[in-house]
Amino acid sequence: MKRRNAGWFFAAPALVVIAVFFVAPVVAGFAMSLTDFDIYALADIRNLRVVYLRNYIELLQRPLFWKALGNTLYFVGVGVPLSLALSLGAALLLHSPLARFQPFFRTALFAPVVTTVVAVAVIWRYLFATRNGFLNYALGGLGIPPIDWLGDPHFAMPAIIVFAVWKNFGYNMIILFAGLQNIPRDLYESARIDGASAFARFRYVTLPMLSPLLTIVGILTVAGYFQLFAEPYVMTQGGPLQSTVSVLYFMYEEGFKWWNLGNASAVAFLLFLLIFAVTLVQMRQARRAGATW
C-alpha cells in the first residue's frame, strides 16, 4: 500500500499538469462547441446561448466545410504514401553497406524537420514563384513554359504536398533507419543462402520486421497530415478558389477571422472524430497484415 501511495505521489504533478493543460481545455472546448460563443459573448457572457448540436448540423450543411474536408483528404491520401515511401527509401539507402558518410546524410535529411515551417514555407514560395522562381527557371531550360504553381487550382495542392513531404519525411526516416539497424543480419544471410532475391528479402524479411514501426509512423503521419494548416496559411492563404483550404484552416478562419468560436470548436471535434476513426482503421488493418506475414 505504501508503494502504491508513493507511486501516486510521484505521478501526481504530471497528472495535475495533464488535467490542467489537456483535460480541462478539451472539456471546455467541447462545451463551447454546444454554444453560440462568438465575439458578442466574448464582450458580454450574458449573450452566450446553448444551442446543443446546432453547430454540428450547420457545419455538415456548409459546402465550404465539405470542400475543406475534401482538400484535407486529398492531402492525406497523396502526401502520406509519398512521405512513407520516401522515408523508407531514404532509410534503406542509408542502411545500405555501400552508403558512406552516414552521419552527414542523416543530419542533412533530418534538418528540414527541425526548421521552422513558416520560414521554410516562405523560401518555397520563392521557389514556386511564377516569375524568377527556381522551379520555373529549371523548366524553362527544358523548353517548358512557366507554371503558376501556387496560383492555379490544379497545381496549388500538389505543390503544398511536395513541400510537406520534403519537410516531414526525415522524422520517419530516422525511426525506420533505427528499425533497420535492429534487424538481425542472420535473417538476411539465411534468406540469401536459400536463394532469395533482393526483392524477396525485402518482402519477407525487411517489411515483416519493420511492420510495427511502419504502423506507428503511419498513424503519426496520418494524424499530423490531417492537421494541415501552416503550409496553406503561409503559401496560399487557402486559395486559389479555396483549393487549399484545409479543415484546420477552416477552423482557424471560423474562430479567429469571423469569431465564431462555437463553430470552430465543433470543427475541432469533428476533426478529432475523423482522425480517431482513421486511426482505428489503420490499427485494424495492421493487425490483419501482421497475421498474414
NUPAGU-349226 format. One record per residue (C-alpha): residue number from 1; residue in three letters; y, x, z. Coordinates in nm, 4 decimals, padded with zeros to 6 digits, always signed. Each point is the difference from the previous one (the first is absolute). Layout:
<sites>
{site NUM, "ALA", {Y, X, Z}}
...
</sites>
This chain:
<sites>
{site 1, "MET", {+00.0000, +00.0000, +00.0000}}
{site 2, "LYS", {+00.2399, +00.2812, +00.0836}}
{site 3, "ARG", {-00.0717, +00.1667, -00.3342}}
{site 4, "ARG", {+00.0645, -00.3264, -00.1800}}
{site 5, "ASN", {+00.3285, -00.0498, +00.1820}}
{site 6, "ALA", {+00.0965, +00.3592, -00.0775}}
{site 7, "GLY", {-00.0672, -00.0662, -00.3679}}
{site 8, "TRP", {+00.2263, -00.3050, -00.0003}}
{site 9, "PHE", {+00.2628, +00.1996, +00.1888}}
{site 10, "PHE", {+00.0121, +00.2718, -00.2679}}
{site 11, "ALA", {-00.0152, -00.2526, -00.2840}}
{site 12, "ALA", {+00.2724, -00.2206, +00.1470}}
{site 13, "PRO", {+00.3014, +00.1896, -00.1462}}
{site 14, "ALA", {-00.1456, -00.0177, -00.3515}}
{site 15, "LEU", {-00.0898, -00.3688, +00.0428}}
{site 16, "VAL", {+00.3522, -00.0765, +00.1200}}
{site 17, "VAL", {+00.1503, +00.1770, -00.3020}}
{site 18, "ILE", {-00.2321, -00.1907, -00.2348}}
{site 19, "ALA", {+00.0853, -00.3294, +00.1670}}
{site 20, "VAL", {+00.3763, +00.0598, -00.0094}}
{site 21, "PHE", {+00.0331, +00.1521, -00.3467}}
{site 22, "PHE", {-00.2858, -00.1720, -00.1862}}
{site 23, "VAL", {-00.1434, -00.3129, +00.1606}}
{site 24, "ALA", {+00.3328, -00.1462, +00.1133}}
{site 25, "PRO", {+00.1752, +00.0511, -00.3387}}
{site 26, "VAL", {-00.2980, -00.1509, -00.1846}}
{site 27, "VAL", {+00.0002, -00.3078, +00.2230}}
{site 28, "ALA", {+00.3791, -00.0305, -00.0311}}
{site 29, "GLY", {-00.0211, +00.0385, -00.3775}}
{site 30, "PHE", {-00.2631, -00.2720, -00.0287}}
{site 31, "ALA", {+00.2075, -00.2292, +00.2200}}
{site 32, "MET", {+00.3035, +00.0714, -00.2185}}
{site 33, "SER", {-00.1995, -00.0920, -00.3125}}
{site 34, "LEU", {-00.0348, -00.3512, +00.1433}}
{site 35, "THR", {+00.3773, -00.0436, +00.0248}}
{site 36, "ASP", {+00.2985, -00.0141, -00.2354}}
{site 37, "PHE", {+00.1506, +00.3113, +00.1595}}
{site 38, "ASP", {+00.2902, +00.1099, -00.2215}}
{site 39, "ILE", {+00.3499, +00.1421, +00.0288}}
{site 40, "TYR", {+00.1233, -00.3210, +00.1648}}
{site 41, "ALA", {-00.2651, +00.0221, +00.2698}}
{site 42, "LEU", {+00.0853, +00.3673, +00.0369}}
{site 43, "ALA", {+00.3582, -00.1005, +00.0773}}
{site 44, "ASP", {-00.0989, -00.2865, +00.2306}}
{site 45, "ILE", {-00.3571, -00.0429, +00.1215}}
{site 46, "ARG", {+00.0627, -00.3739, +00.0345}}
{site 47, "ASN", {-00.0181, -00.0262, -00.3785}}
{site 48, "LEU", {-00.3641, +00.1079, +00.0119}}
{site 49, "ARG", {-00.2553, -00.2670, -00.0884}}
{site 50, "VAL", {-00.3791, +00.0066, +00.0011}}
{site 51, "VAL", {-00.1319, -00.0926, -00.3443}}
{site 52, "TYR", {-00.3669, +00.0885, +00.0591}}
{site 53, "LEU", {-00.1716, +00.0778, -00.3345}}
{site 54, "ARG", {+00.2870, -00.1009, -00.2267}}
{site 55, "ASN", {+00.0916, +00.3617, -00.0779}}
{site 56, "TYR", {-00.3550, +00.0738, -00.1134}}
{site 57, "ILE", {-00.0193, -00.3123, -00.2147}}
{site 58, "GLU", {+00.3346, +00.0694, -00.1657}}
{site 59, "LEU", {-00.0973, +00.3612, -00.0691}}
{site 60, "LEU", {-00.3170, -00.1093, -00.1768}}
{site 61, "GLN", {+00.2143, -00.2246, -00.2201}}
{site 62, "ARG", {+00.2489, +00.2707, -00.1016}}
{site 63, "PRO", {-00.0607, +00.1650, -00.3399}}
{site 64, "LEU", {+00.1659, +00.3239, +00.1153}}
{site 65, "PHE", {-00.2555, +00.0401, +00.2802}}
{site 66, "TRP", {-00.2885, -00.0339, -00.2455}}
{site 67, "LYS", {+00.1767, +00.2395, -00.2356}}
{site 68, "ALA", {+00.0305, +00.2542, +00.2818}}
{site 69, "LEU", {-00.3640, -00.0538, +00.0944}}
{site 70, "GLY", {-00.1095, +00.0524, -00.3593}}
{site 71, "ASN", {+00.2033, +00.3200, -00.0266}}
{site 72, "THR", {-00.1502, +00.1267, +00.3252}}
{site 73, "LEU", {-00.3561, -00.0790, -00.1092}}
{site 74, "TYR", {+00.0676, +00.1773, -00.3297}}
{site 75, "PHE", {+00.1294, +00.3033, +00.1876}}
{site 76, "VAL", {-00.3012, +00.0030, +00.2322}}
{site 77, "GLY", {-00.2561, -00.0724, -00.2717}}
{site 78, "VAL", {+00.1170, +00.2862, -00.2200}}
{site 79, "GLY", {+00.1434, +00.2436, +00.2526}}
{site 80, "VAL", {-00.2854, +00.0087, +00.2512}}
{site 81, "PRO", {-00.2779, +00.0956, -00.2471}}
{site 82, "LEU", {+00.2274, +00.2604, -00.1597}}
{site 83, "SER", {+00.0912, +00.1455, +00.3380}}
{site 84, "LEU", {-00.3609, +00.0153, +00.1192}}
{site 85, "ALA", {-00.1232, +00.1487, -00.3283}}
{site 86, "LEU", {+00.2729, +00.2638, +00.0005}}
{site 87, "SER", {-00.0636, +00.0788, +00.3672}}
{site 88, "LEU", {-00.3743, +00.0399, -00.0548}}
{site 89, "GLY", {+00.0507, +00.2056, -00.3162}}
{site 90, "ALA", {+00.2445, +00.2344, +00.1705}}
{site 91, "ALA", {-00.2309, +00.0362, +00.3011}}
{site 92, "LEU", {-00.2946, +00.0841, -00.2266}}
{site 93, "LEU", {+00.2059, +00.2595, -00.1862}}
{site 94, "LEU", {+00.1150, +00.1611, +00.3238}}
{site 95, "HIS", {-00.3569, -00.0007, +00.1282}}
{site 96, "SER", {-00.1344, +00.1608, -00.3154}}
{site 97, "PRO", {-00.1402, +00.3528, +00.0444}}
{site 98, "LEU", {+00.2238, +00.1103, -00.2870}}
{site 99, "ALA", {+00.3173, -00.1201, +00.1749}}
{site 100, "ARG", {+00.2323, +00.2769, +00.1130}}
{site 101, "PHE", {+00.3078, +00.0000, +00.2197}}
{site 102, "GLN", {-00.1232, -00.3138, +00.1784}}
{site 103, "PRO", {+00.2568, +00.0127, +00.2847}}
{site 104, "PHE", {+00.2853, +00.0155, -00.2499}}
{site 105, "PHE", {-00.1235, -00.2911, -00.2107}}
{site 106, "ARG", {-00.0839, -00.2101, +00.3058}}
{site 107, "THR", {+00.3536, +00.0479, +00.1260}}
{site 108, "ALA", {+00.1564, -00.0620, -00.3411}}
{site 109, "LEU", {-00.1982, -00.3193, -00.0627}}
{site 110, "PHE", {+00.0581, -00.1299, +00.3517}}
{site 111, "ALA", {+00.3741, +00.0754, -00.0019}}
{site 112, "PRO", {+00.1075, -00.3309, -00.1651}}
{site 113, "VAL", {-00.1567, -00.1933, +00.2892}}
{site 114, "VAL", {+00.2355, +00.1515, +00.2582}}
{site 115, "THR", {+00.3136, -00.0273, -00.2125}}
{site 116, "THR", {+00.2460, -00.2841, +00.0525}}
{site 117, "VAL", {-00.0753, -00.2947, -00.2281}}
{site 118, "VAL", {+00.3649, -00.0800, -00.0645}}
{site 119, "ALA", {+00.0967, +00.3568, -00.0910}}
{site 120, "VAL", {-00.2959, +00.0462, -00.2332}}
{site 121, "ALA", {+00.0516, -00.3447, -00.1565}}
{site 122, "VAL", {+00.3579, +00.0963, -00.0894}}
{site 123, "ILE", {-00.1316, +00.3109, -00.1764}}
{site 124, "TRP", {-00.2577, -00.2047, -00.1898}}
{site 125, "ARG", {+00.2753, -00.2369, -00.1107}}
{site 126, "TYR", {+00.1550, +00.2932, -00.1833}}
{site 127, "LEU", {-00.3387, +00.0951, -00.1466}}
{site 128, "PHE", {-00.0379, -00.3552, -00.1339}}
{site 129, "ALA", {+00.3622, -00.0236, -00.1201}}
{site 130, "THR", {+00.0344, -00.1375, -00.3518}}
{site 131, "ARG", {+00.2558, +00.2610, -00.0932}}
{site 132, "ASN", {-00.0484, +00.3620, +00.0984}}
{site 133, "GLY", {-00.3136, -00.0852, +00.1993}}
{site 134, "PHE", {-00.2676, +00.2693, -00.0013}}
{site 135, "LEU", {-00.2769, -00.2391, -00.1037}}
{site 136, "ASN", {+00.1921, -00.1381, -00.2984}}
{site 137, "TYR", {+00.1082, +00.3536, -00.0881}}
{site 138, "ALA", {-00.3671, +00.1017, -00.0142}}
{site 139, "LEU", {-00.0869, -00.3065, -00.2071}}
{site 140, "GLY", {+00.2876, +00.0780, -00.2344}}
{site 141, "GLY", {-00.1577, +00.3372, -00.0691}}
{site 142, "LEU", {-00.3050, -00.1900, -00.1246}}
{site 143, "GLY", {+00.2097, -00.2250, -00.2210}}
{site 144, "ILE", {-00.0305, -00.3048, +00.2303}}
{site 145, "PRO", {+00.3211, -00.2015, +00.0537}}
{site 146, "PRO", {+00.1340, -00.0276, +00.3560}}
{site 147, "ILE", {-00.1415, -00.2714, +00.2232}}
{site 148, "ASP", {+00.2003, -00.1886, +00.2601}}
{site 149, "TRP", {-00.2587, +00.0583, +00.2722}}
{site 150, "LEU", {+00.1824, -00.1705, +00.2855}}
{site 151, "GLY", {+00.1931, -00.2532, -00.2103}}
{site 152, "ASP", {-00.2873, -00.1505, -00.1982}}
{site 153, "PRO", {-00.2139, -00.2622, +00.1809}}
{site 154, "HIS", {-00.3100, +00.1338, -00.1761}}
{site 155, "PHE", {+00.0468, +00.3570, +00.1242}}
{site 156, "ALA", {+00.1777, -00.0336, +00.3368}}
{site 157, "MET", {-00.3071, -00.0746, +00.2125}}
{site 158, "PRO", {-00.2216, +00.2606, -00.1741}}
{site 159, "ALA", {+00.2740, +00.2569, +00.0651}}
{site 160, "ILE", {+00.0061, -00.0927, +00.3691}}
{site 161, "ILE", {-00.3801, +00.0189, +00.0117}}
{site 162, "VAL", {+00.0051, +00.3526, -00.1441}}
{site 163, "PHE", {+00.2554, +00.1063, +00.2575}}
{site 164, "ALA", {-00.1871, -00.1610, +00.2912}}
{site 165, "VAL", {-00.3325, +00.1551, -00.1021}}
{site 166, "TRP", {+00.1591, +00.3449, -00.0268}}
{site 167, "LYS", {+00.1704, -00.0490, +00.3359}}
{site 168, "ASN", {-00.3034, -00.1152, +00.1977}}
{site 169, "PHE", {-00.3207, +00.1410, -00.1488}}
{site 170, "GLY", {+00.0207, +00.3257, +00.2002}}
{site 171, "TYR", {-00.0731, -00.1744, +00.3297}}
{site 172, "ASN", {-00.3333, -00.1365, -00.1208}}
{site 173, "MET", {-00.0724, +00.3280, -00.1742}}
{site 174, "ILE", {+00.0081, +00.1905, +00.3298}}
{site 175, "ILE", {-00.2326, -00.2521, +00.1652}}
{site 176, "LEU", {-00.2492, +00.0102, -00.2873}}
{site 177, "PHE", {+00.0205, +00.3779, -00.0216}}
{site 178, "ALA", {-00.0956, +00.0219, +00.3674}}
{site 179, "GLY", {-00.2897, -00.2351, -00.0685}}
{site 180, "LEU", {-00.1212, +00.2136, -00.2886}}
{site 181, "GLN", {-00.0019, +00.3075, +00.2207}}
{site 182, "ASN", {-00.2288, -00.1792, +00.2464}}
{site 183, "ILE", {-00.2682, -00.0842, -00.2575}}
{site 184, "PRO", {-00.2967, +00.2342, +00.0582}}
{site 185, "ARG", {-00.0565, +00.2452, -00.2841}}
{site 186, "ASP", {-00.3740, -00.0487, +00.0379}}
{site 187, "LEU", {+00.0288, -00.3457, -00.1542}}
{site 188, "TYR", {+00.1558, +00.1399, -00.3166}}
{site 189, "GLU", {-00.2553, +00.2811, -00.0167}}
{site 190, "SER", {-00.2891, -00.2428, +00.0359}}
{site 191, "ALA", {+00.1415, -00.2255, -00.2696}}
{site 192, "ARG", {+00.0576, +00.2974, -00.2301}}
{site 193, "ILE", {-00.3590, +00.1202, +00.0491}}
{site 194, "ASP", {-00.1240, -00.3499, -00.0838}}
{site 195, "GLY", {+00.1871, +00.0226, -00.3305}}
{site 196, "ALA", {+00.2897, -00.2297, +00.0812}}
{site 197, "SER", {+00.3011, +00.0390, -00.2279}}
{site 198, "ALA", {+00.3540, +00.0497, +00.1282}}
{site 199, "PHE", {+00.0726, -00.3704, -00.0473}}
{site 200, "ALA", {-00.3232, -00.0975, +00.1780}}
{site 201, "ARG", {+00.0902, +00.2237, +00.2942}}
{site 202, "PHE", {+00.3406, -00.1641, +00.0137}}
{site 203, "ARG", {-00.1529, -00.3486, -00.0242}}
{site 204, "TYR", {-00.2867, +00.0407, +00.2438}}
{site 205, "VAL", {+00.1313, +00.2640, +00.2409}}
{site 206, "THR", {+00.3800, +00.0157, +00.0043}}
{site 207, "LEU", {+00.0834, -00.3703, -00.0187}}
{site 208, "PRO", {-00.2522, -00.1162, +00.2634}}
{site 209, "MET", {+00.1125, +00.2708, +00.2415}}
{site 210, "LEU", {+00.3666, -00.0869, -00.0605}}
{site 211, "SER", {-00.0473, -00.3777, +00.0092}}
{site 212, "PRO", {+00.1271, -00.0413, +00.3627}}
{site 213, "LEU", {+00.3118, +00.2027, -00.0785}}
{site 214, "LEU", {+00.0509, -00.1801, -00.3305}}
{site 215, "THR", {-00.0106, -00.3295, +00.1881}}
{site 216, "ILE", {+00.2578, +00.1214, +00.2511}}
{site 217, "VAL", {+00.2410, +00.1418, -00.2575}}
{site 218, "GLY", {-00.0467, -00.3094, -00.2156}}
{site 219, "ILE", {+00.0955, -00.2321, +00.2841}}
{site 220, "LEU", {+00.2972, +00.2162, +00.1012}}
{site 221, "THR", {+00.1207, +00.0311, -00.3592}}
{site 222, "VAL", {-00.0248, -00.3725, -00.0711}}
{site 223, "ALA", {+00.1825, -00.0864, +00.3225}}
{site 224, "GLY", {+00.2714, +00.2538, -00.0786}}
{site 225, "TYR", {+00.0442, -00.1088, -00.3615}}
{site 226, "PHE", {+00.0323, -00.3647, +00.0993}}
{site 227, "GLN", {+00.3085, +00.1089, +00.1953}}
{site 228, "LEU", {+00.1853, +00.1124, -00.3119}}
{site 229, "PHE", {+00.3726, +00.0095, +00.0731}}
{site 230, "ALA", {+00.1823, +00.3335, -00.0130}}
{site 231, "GLU", {-00.0893, +00.0788, -00.3605}}
{site 232, "PRO", {+00.1425, -00.3170, -00.1621}}
{site 233, "TYR", {+00.2855, -00.0094, +00.2483}}
{site 234, "VAL", {+00.1226, +00.3431, -00.1049}}
{site 235, "MET", {-00.1068, +00.0146, -00.3635}}
{site 236, "THR", {+00.0444, -00.3533, -00.1403}}
{site 237, "GLN", {+00.1367, -00.2306, +00.2738}}
{site 238, "GLY", {-00.2745, -00.2452, -00.0947}}
{site 239, "GLY", {+00.0929, -00.0111, -00.3680}}
{site 240, "PRO", {-00.0033, -00.0246, -00.2874}}
{site 241, "LEU", {-00.0541, -00.3764, -00.0128}}
{site 242, "GLN", {-00.1672, +00.0140, +00.3425}}
{site 243, "SER", {-00.2894, +00.1987, -00.1473}}
{site 244, "THR", {-00.0116, +00.2365, +00.2997}}
{site 245, "VAL", {+00.0727, -00.2421, +00.2830}}
{site 246, "SER", {-00.2772, +00.0503, +00.2544}}
{site 247, "VAL", {-00.0921, -00.2255, +00.2903}}
{site 248, "LEU", {+00.1611, +00.2401, +00.2462}}
{site 249, "TYR", {+00.3130, +00.0292, -00.2152}}
{site 250, "PHE", {+00.0129, -00.3802, -00.0160}}
{site 251, "MET", {-00.0318, -00.0123, +00.3798}}
{site 252, "TYR", {+00.2834, +00.2519, +00.0342}}
{site 253, "GLU", {+00.2324, -00.2080, -00.2172}}
{site 254, "GLU", {-00.0861, -00.3191, +00.1841}}
{site 255, "GLY", {+00.0645, +00.1574, +00.3372}}
{site 256, "PHE", {+00.2861, +00.2431, -00.0560}}
{site 257, "LYS", {+00.1718, -00.1228, -00.3153}}
{site 258, "TRP", {-00.0135, -00.3754, +00.0493}}
{site 259, "TRP", {-00.0585, +00.0127, +00.3792}}
{site 260, "ASN", {-00.2886, -00.2453, -00.0143}}
{site 261, "LEU", {-00.1872, +00.1767, +00.2778}}
{site 262, "GLY", {-00.2417, -00.2866, +00.0514}}
{site 263, "ASN", {-00.1077, +00.0189, -00.3641}}
{site 264, "ALA", {-00.0219, +00.3785, +00.0167}}
{site 265, "SER", {-00.2287, -00.0197, +00.3027}}
{site 266, "ALA", {-00.2205, -00.2482, -00.1840}}
{site 267, "VAL", {-00.0242, +00.2406, -00.2944}}
{site 268, "ALA", {-00.1043, +00.2773, +00.2387}}
{site 269, "PHE", {-00.2862, -00.2044, +00.1432}}
{site 270, "LEU", {-00.1166, -00.1149, -00.3423}}
{site 271, "LEU", {-00.0105, +00.3646, -00.1040}}
{site 272, "PHE", {-00.1938, +00.0843, +00.3162}}
{site 273, "LEU", {-00.2575, -00.2705, -00.0777}}
{site 274, "LEU", {-00.0341, +00.1309, -00.3540}}
{site 275, "ILE", {-00.0530, +00.3599, +00.1127}}
{site 276, "PHE", {-00.2453, -00.1152, +00.2665}}
{site 277, "ALA", {-00.2021, -00.2023, -00.2522}}
{site 278, "VAL", {-00.0117, +00.2863, -00.2510}}
{site 279, "THR", {-00.1052, +00.2412, +00.2747}}
{site 280, "LEU", {-00.2883, -00.2283, +00.0986}}
{site 281, "VAL", {-00.1126, -00.0157, -00.3626}}
{site 282, "GLN", {+00.0155, +00.3791, -00.0276}}
{site 283, "MET", {-00.2064, +00.0460, +00.3152}}
{site 284, "ARG", {-00.2606, -00.2487, -00.1193}}
{site 285, "GLN", {-00.0226, +00.1684, -00.3390}}
{site 286, "ALA", {-00.0308, +00.3382, +00.1719}}
{site 287, "ARG", {-00.2942, -00.1270, +00.2066}}
{site 288, "ARG", {-00.1732, -00.1315, -00.3110}}
{site 289, "ALA", {+00.0610, +00.3246, -00.1865}}
{site 290, "GLY", {-00.1294, +00.1999, +00.2965}}
{site 291, "ALA", {-00.3197, -00.2002, -00.0057}}
{site 292, "THR", {-00.0603, +00.0837, -00.3668}}
{site 293, "TRP", {+00.0628, +00.3761, +00.0146}}
</sites>
